[in-house]
Amino acid sequence: MNRLRMAVLAATGVVLGLGLIQGPSASVGGPAPTPTAPAVPSRVALGRIEPASDVIMLAAPQGSRTGRIAELLVREGDVAEAGQAVALMDNVQVLVAQVRQAEVTLTQREARLAQRLVELEAEEASLASALEQERANRDRAKWEHERMNRLRQGGVYRDTALIDKRLALDSAEQKVVAAELALARARVRDAEGRRLEEAVLRSEVEMARASASQMQAEHEMAKLRAPSHGTVLRINTRPGEVPGSDGIMLLGDLRRMRVRAEVFETDLPGIRPGQPVQVASRALPQPLAGSVEAIGLRVARQTIVREDPAATLDARVVEVMVALDARSSALAAGLTGLQVRAFFGAVP
């Protein structure tokens, strides 16, 4: 009996000792610990840095007069303002000569028109003056005839002298009629300002003016101009080369930068406008900050792929535009085309 009691006490001591070693256990009626919600992972997408205004490819002007590049007026990294000439085609000198020739032709046609108008006005004035002179001669002949008739009646002159005066009067009247007819014909020709010769001359002037305008336009086309403010990102065609399909140069406004990210279609529900985004790359000294500016409306095959043999090559993605803030735009200004990773914050 004593041995059994000693065994029970020994077992009880072992149990109490184990309890002290393990520490106090939670009471049955105490509060249960609050479970921690698992963090929602951010969405990650590959993208490229680019100007917010897109990259502009300046191509050669279209037409039969286009040729090779004669001179580049800017270098890579230069800033060009809107309308600034950045390159000259090799036909610019020929076009300059043609413009001058067209302008000379126009000046000659205009001078010829002005001279002919003066001549026409002078011709009409001369006809009017001749008419007045013939009328004056007629009036004088009439007066001479009447005076001779009175003297003949007084017996001073014979009939032969009167006949001479009559013939002179008839001749003067015929000359007046001829002068009136010539002036009338000139005025009919000038009716409503539609002189046939003037119309022909004016049409020649307009043709010369149109030719000069065309030459001037082609001359301007030989000067490649920047369509907007931008930095020369790359020059694809050098002097002496014929511009190809990749254009003459690339321009971009680096004052505002963005990231064109390709988000997997399965991650699209976690993307919203205004969502904060962090952009990282080994080439960046520090992460860039921005926000979702626009979400594309079309699902397409991805074009940006990780340098990993196991990377997915045929994923379906949606383009998402991430606008970088001012500080990040300044950091990324010289990194157009850099491949980056965009981390989209979790949607609450």
Stockholm file with secondary structure:
# STOCKHOLM 1.0

chainA/1-348         MNRLRMAVLAATGVVLGLGLIQGPSASVGGPAPTPTAPAVPSRVALGRIEPASDVIMLAAPQGSRTGRIAELLVREGDVAEAGQAVALMDNVQVLVAQVRQAEVTLTQREARLAQRLVELEAEEASLASALEQERANRDRAKWEHERMNRLRQGGVYRDTALIDKRLALDSAEQKVVAAELALARARVRDAEGRRLEEAVLRSEVEMARASASQMQAEHEMAKLRAPSHGTVLRINTRPGEVPGSDGIMLLGDLRRMRVRAEVFETDLPGIRPGQPVQVASRALPQPLAGSVEAIGLRVARQTIVREDPAATLDARVVEVMVALDARSSALAAGLTGLQVRAFFGAVP
#=GR chainA/1-348 SS CHHHHHHHHHHHHHHHHHHHHHCCCCCTTSCCCCCCCCCCCCEEEEEEEEETTCCEEECCCCSTTCCCEEEECCCTTCEECTTCEEEEETTHHHHHHHHHHHHHHHHHHHHHHHHHHHHHHHHHHHHHHHHHHHHHHHHHHHHHHHHHHHHHHTTSSCHHHHHHHHHHHHHHHHHHHHHHHHHHHHHHHTGGGCCHHHHHHHHHHHHHHHHHHHHHHHHHHTEEECSSSEEEEEECCCTTCCCCTTCSEEEECTTSEEEEEEEEGGGGGGCCTTCEEEEECTTSSSCEEEEEEEEEEEEEECCCCCSCTTSCSSCEEEEEEEEECHHHHHHHTTCTTCEEEEEECCCC
#=GC SS_cons         CHHHHHHHHHHHHHHHHHHHHHCCCCCTTSCCCCCCCCCCCCEEEEEEEEETTCCEEECCCCSTTCCCEEEECCCTTCEECTTCEEEEETTHHHHHHHHHHHHHHHHHHHHHHHHHHHHHHHHHHHHHHHHHHHHHHHHHHHHHHHHHHHHHHTTSSCHHHHHHHHHHHHHHHHHHHHHHHHHHHHHHHTGGGCCHHHHHHHHHHHHHHHHHHHHHHHHHHTEEECSSSEEEEEECCCTTCCCCTTCSEEEECTTSEEEEEEEEGGGGGGCCTTCEEEEECTTSSSCEEEEEEEEEEEEEECCCCCSCTTSCSSCEEEEEEEEECHHHHHHHTTCTTCEEEEEECCCC
//
